[in-house]
Amino acid sequence: MLAFNPISYGPVQFRVANIIIGVVPIFGIPSVLGIALGVFIGNTISPLGPIDLISAAFSLAGLLIVWYLRNRSVMLGLTLYSGILGTWISTALFFVFGLPIVVTIGWLIVGIWLATGLCGYALYKALKRYVPQSYRMEEKK
């Protein structure tokens, strides 16, 4: 949504859309592919230009990690996702705008983790509680 652009791009980011990453452990590979496609489409209007379209590949890798770790530690998966994206985006910001990687990587990981790790985990917990088992893609124990 364009209304969130000011907090979604740049050296400090809180992407409201990252909250939906919390659905990955529940709804599985279809959500991984849908979110990765959404990242690609959403980044077509990024101020970074075409380099930000590469972010979809890093998102896909992070989302697959979240899915892989769903039965071990959802929080670890969400945290690793935040680290992967924070590292990639700070690198892209360095190449495009010359921003210092060491400073921006910390801010980016924190901002991404607040949306993904904190809010996304809360969404995951709510869905796990209220979505019937028959709708879930997670492994049945």
Buried (B, 14 or more C-beta within 10 A) or exposed (E): EEEEEEBBBBBEBBBEBBBBBBBBBBBBEEBBEBBBEBBBEBBEEBEBEEBBBBBBEBBBBBBBBBBEBBEEEBBEBBBBBBBBBBBBBBBBBBEBEEBEBEEBBEBBBBBBBBBBBBBBBEBBEEBBEEEEEEEBBBEEE
